């Protein structure tokens, strides 16, 4: 079952990750995505920390789709931890969509 939108929590420049939440019915799911994965989605990199929030919001739909896919791919007994998204997850998602005939 797909997750639904939550909130952008913050960008951690030291760890180079965004922290955000998603919803699984009534439960909050903690999520993180690397800045390099967001750069891949946005098609640009090397932006400063001040521009990161706007970059996240511009590709939020794709980020949330990736978070939901990672969450759904976990075993049922491993649904409680943080959903972490890296560039490799986005590549798998692209390959899956192309295999299904989507662009």
N, C-alpha and C positions, 0 to 999 in steps of 0.2 A: 504494500500500500504506500503510495507516495506521501512524503512528508509535506507539510504546508509551511508557509512563510512564518518566520519569527522576526527577530530583531538583529541588526548589526550591533555588536557589543563594543568592539574597539579594534584598532589596528595596533599591533605590537611591533614597533620598528626594530627592536633588539632581536626578536625572534623571526621577524619578517613574515608574520601571519596575521590574517584577519580572524577574529573570533566573532561568531554569530550563533544565533539559535534558530532551530526549526521546531515544528510541532508534530508530534506523533499522537494524534487524537488529543487527549488532555495532558500529555507529558511533554516537557521541554527537552529537546535534544541539543546538547552542546556540540557545536561544529567549529572546525578551523579549516582554513584554506591558505596555502602558501601564496606569497605575493607573486612568485614566478608562475603559478597556475593562473592567477588573476591576470597577469601580464599576457599569458598565452591567449586567454579568452578575449581580452581587450585588443590584442594585436599590437601592443606596444609595451615597452619596458623603460626602465631607468627614469621613472618619475619620482618626485620627492614625496616624503611622508604626508605633506599637506594635501596632495592631490589624490592620495590613495582612496579616501572615502568616496569621492566622486567616481573614481574608476570602478570600485566595488559596486556601487549603485547602478552604474551603466550596464554591467553584465550580471546583475543580481539573478535574473531568471535562469541563466545558464549555470551559475553557481549553485542555486537551489536545486536544479535538475541533477547536477552532479552529486550533491549531498544526499539527495533522495536515492539515487542509484547506488551509492556506496553503502548507505544504510540498509537498503533492501538486499544487497548482496551478502550481508553478514549472516552467519548462522543465527537461528532464533535465540540461542542461549548467550549471544554476544551483542545484544541490542542496547546495553546500558552505558557503554563507554563513549568517549568523544569521537565524533565522525571527523576524520582527518582527510583532507583532499589535497592531492599533489598533482603535478602535471601528468604523471603516468595515468592517473584515473581519467583525465580528460581525453587522453589519446585512446584509451580503451572505449570510452563513451563514443568518440567519433567513429572508431572502427565498427562498433556495434550498429550505429545508425546507418553507416554506409552499407553494411552487410544486409540490413533490413530494407535498403532502397531509399532511405531518407537522406536529406541534406541539411 
